[in-house]
Amino acid sequence: MQSNRPLADGVAVIQAAFDAGVNFIDTAELYGTYPYIRGALTRTGQNIIVASKAYAYTYEAMRASVEAACRELNRDYIDIFMLHEQTSRMTLQGHAAALAYLSDAKQQGLIRAAGVSTHTIEVVRAAALMAEIDVIHPLINSKGIGITDGTAEEMLAAIRFAAGCGKGIYAMKALGGGHLSKQAEQAFAWVLAQPGIASVAVGMQTRDEAVLNAAVFSGQPPDSKLWVKVAKTPRRLLIEDWCVGCGQCGQHCPMQAITIVNHKARVAREQCVLCGYCGAYCPEFCLKII
């Protein structure tokens, strides 16, 4: 969705990941990637774990989301289906009906596990104590970029607590929304060293990235030439639609490349050096380097 890949190109990236040994793919109703994943699954077979999520908060809306995922992915069930981006204990309560459907769907065999994705420590700790939730998908990276209510160390403590409660944990944003891309090797090593994390979802937009990441995560020494090639891939600062124009990014941009226009952040691409400083100050986590 972020890089506007044509269908055939997107399928090829996912297929390259599968060929390199990846067997778990994360998506969401919002991402619009079901056709890409279906194309790759058609070539690979069904021995791939698929996790998806939806913002639905009623029983019937979540039913429609799960059924749509099964239909669009051409699968009889989805391995993990989650409440998308929960922000507090209150939002978890507000999605109780949707979670009730996921519990019923698990009994019916339409999903195998129910879960929640979040950028907050509060939700990780709350979900750890909820019997209906099997899997938690928290944001975690070495710099804590994107965690909205604390530090990386505090999130790690919450993750260890949840894992100790028997929840499956798979992490997101190990590269901080791309802001740690220039130090990717160190960022990956850091997240892989953390106890309690069973898997990590990493965004990939080229076949080279898929091959490189698969090597890193399987403990193989990556090809140095491939590191250089991926590092040289042209990237840009993406400002998501939900930017509220608070101005924190622009105030901390050393290149003065970000301004606020009509209550939204805008970047002057000729000035932006992709240093990643802005991402650490965005309270809405709407700045990504892709």
Solvent accessible surface area in square Angstrom, and as a share of the most:
residue,aa,sasa,rsa
1,M,116,0.52
2,Q,62,0.28
3,S,32,0.20
4,N,120,0.62
5,R,77,0.28
6,P,83,0.52
7,L,94,0.47
8,A,72,0.56
9,D,69,0.36
10,G,7,0.07
11,V,7,0.04
12,A,23,0.18
13,V,15,0.09
14,I,24,0.12
15,Q,28,0.13
16,A,15,0.12
17,A,8,0.07
18,F,16,0.07
19,D,109,0.57
20,A,44,0.34
21,G,57,0.55
22,V,38,0.22
23,N,91,0.47
24,F,49,0.20
25,I,28,0.14
26,D,39,0.20
27,T,1,0.01
28,A,0,0.00
29,E,77,0.35
30,L,90,0.45
31,Y,64,0.24
32,G,48,0.46
33,T,30,0.18
34,Y,11,0.04
35,P,67,0.42
36,Y,45,0.17
37,I,2,0.01
38,R,98,0.36
39,G,22,0.21
40,A,0,0.00
41,L,2,0.01
42,T,104,0.61
43,R,161,0.59
44,T,56,0.33
45,G,30,0.28
46,Q,95,0.42
47,N,142,0.73
48,I,10,0.05
49,I,70,0.36
50,V,0,0.00
51,A,0,0.00
52,S,0,0.00
53,K,2,0.01
54,A,1,0.00
55,Y,94,0.36
56,A,15,0.11
57,Y,138,0.52
58,T,57,0.33
59,Y,66,0.25
60,E,105,0.47
61,A,43,0.33
62,M,0,0.00
63,R,79,0.29
64,A,59,0.46
65,S,8,0.05
66,V,0,0.00
67,E,73,0.33
68,A,16,0.12
69,A,0,0.00
70,C,13,0.08
71,R,158,0.58
72,E,74,0.33
73,L,1,0.01
74,N,95,0.49
75,R,18,0.07
76,D,126,0.65
77,Y,59,0.22
78,I,0,0.00
79,D,8,0.04
80,I,19,0.10
81,F,0,0.00
82,M,0,0.00
83,L,0,0.00
84,H,13,0.06
85,E,64,0.29
86,Q,4,0.02
87,T,75,0.44
88,S,26,0.17
89,R,111,0.40
90,M,137,0.61
91,T,44,0.25
92,L,6,0.03
93,Q,118,0.53
94,G,50,0.48
95,H,26,0.12
96,A,59,0.45
97,A,46,0.36
98,A,0,0.00
99,L,5,0.03
100,A,46,0.36
101,Y,1,0.00
102,L,0,0.00
103,S,30,0.19
104,D,54,0.28
105,A,0,0.00
106,K,59,0.25
107,Q,152,0.68
108,Q,110,0.49
109,G,43,0.41
110,L,50,0.25
111,I,2,0.01
112,R,149,0.54
113,A,16,0.12
114,A,0,0.00
115,G,0,0.00
116,V,0,0.00
117,S,1,0.01
118,T,0,0.00
119,H,27,0.12
120,T,8,0.05
121,I,17,0.09
122,E,59,0.27
123,V,0,0.00
124,V,0,0.00
125,R,87,0.32
126,A,12,0.09
127,A,0,0.00
128,A,4,0.03
129,L,130,0.65
130,M,43,0.19
131,A,96,0.74
132,E,75,0.33
133,I,1,0.01
134,D,45,0.23
135,V,17,0.09
136,I,0,0.00
137,H,3,0.02
138,P,0,0.00
139,L,0,0.00
140,I,0,0.00
141,N,0,0.00
142,S,33,0.21
143,K,125,0.53
144,G,14,0.13
145,I,12,0.06
146,G,11,0.10
147,I,16,0.08
148,T,74,0.43
149,D,67,0.34
150,G,30,0.29
151,T,68,0.40
152,A,5,0.04
153,E,117,0.52
154,E,87,0.39
155,M,0,0.00
156,L,15,0.07
157,A,34,0.27
158,A,0,0.00
159,I,0,0.00
160,R,115,0.42
161,F,75,0.31
162,A,0,0.00
163,A,33,0.26
164,G,69,0.66
165,C,56,0.33
166,G,64,0.61
167,K,26,0.11
168,G,33,0.32
169,I,3,0.01
170,Y,6,0.02
171,A,0,0.00
172,M,19,0.08
173,K,60,0.25
174,A,2,0.02
175,L,32,0.16
176,G,0,0.00
177,G,12,0.12
178,G,10,0.10
179,H,13,0.06
180,L,6,0.03
181,S,33,0.21
182,K,158,0.67
183,Q,75,0.33
184,A,14,0.11
185,E,97,0.43
186,Q,119,0.53
187,A,4,0.03
188,F,2,0.01
189,A,61,0.47
190,W,67,0.23
191,V,1,0.01
192,L,82,0.41
193,A,76,0.59
194,Q,28,0.13
195,P,78,0.49
196,G,34,0.33
197,I,27,0.14
198,A,91,0.70
199,S,34,0.22
200,V,24,0.14
201,A,26,0.20
202,V,29,0.17
203,G,73,0.70
204,M,61,0.27
205,Q,33,0.15
206,T,32,0.19
207,R,148,0.54
208,D,42,0.22
209,E,13,0.06
210,A,0,0.00
211,V,69,0.39
212,L,4,0.02
213,N,12,0.06
214,A,10,0.08
215,A,16,0.13
216,V,22,0.12
217,F,64,0.27
218,S,71,0.46
219,G,68,0.66
220,Q,107,0.48
221,P,126,0.79
222,P,33,0.20
223,D,82,0.42
224,S,78,0.50
225,K,164,0.69
226,L,30,0.15
227,W,47,0.16
228,V,79,0.46
229,K,121,0.51
230,V,15,0.09
231,A,81,0.63
232,K,153,0.65
233,T,35,0.21
234,P,124,0.78
235,R,60,0.22
236,R,84,0.31
237,L,4,0.02
238,L,29,0.14
239,I,35,0.18
240,E,21,0.10
241,D,130,0.68
242,W,122,0.43
243,C,7,0.04
244,V,90,0.52
245,G,17,0.17
246,C,65,0.39
247,G,9,0.09
248,Q,67,0.30
249,C,10,0.06
250,G,22,0.21
251,Q,131,0.58
252,H,68,0.30
253,C,17,0.10
254,P,73,0.46
255,M,86,0.38
256,Q,147,0.65
257,A,2,0.02
258,I,11,0.05
259,T,81,0.47
260,I,68,0.35
261,V,52,0.30
262,N,120,0.61
263,H,148,0.66
264,K,86,0.36
265,A,6,0.05
266,R,134,0.49
267,V,26,0.15
268,A,30,0.24
269,R,134,0.49
270,E,151,0.68
271,Q,75,0.33
272,C,33,0.20
273,V,74,0.43
274,L,41,0.20
275,C,45,0.27
276,G,7,0.07
277,Y,124,0.47
278,C,11,0.07
279,G,2,0.02
280,A,63,0.49
281,Y,99,0.37
282,C,17,0.10
283,P,69,0.44
284,E,79,0.36
285,F,4,0.02
286,C,3,0.02
287,L,2,0.01
288,K,12,0.05
289,I,12,0.06
290,I,22,0.11
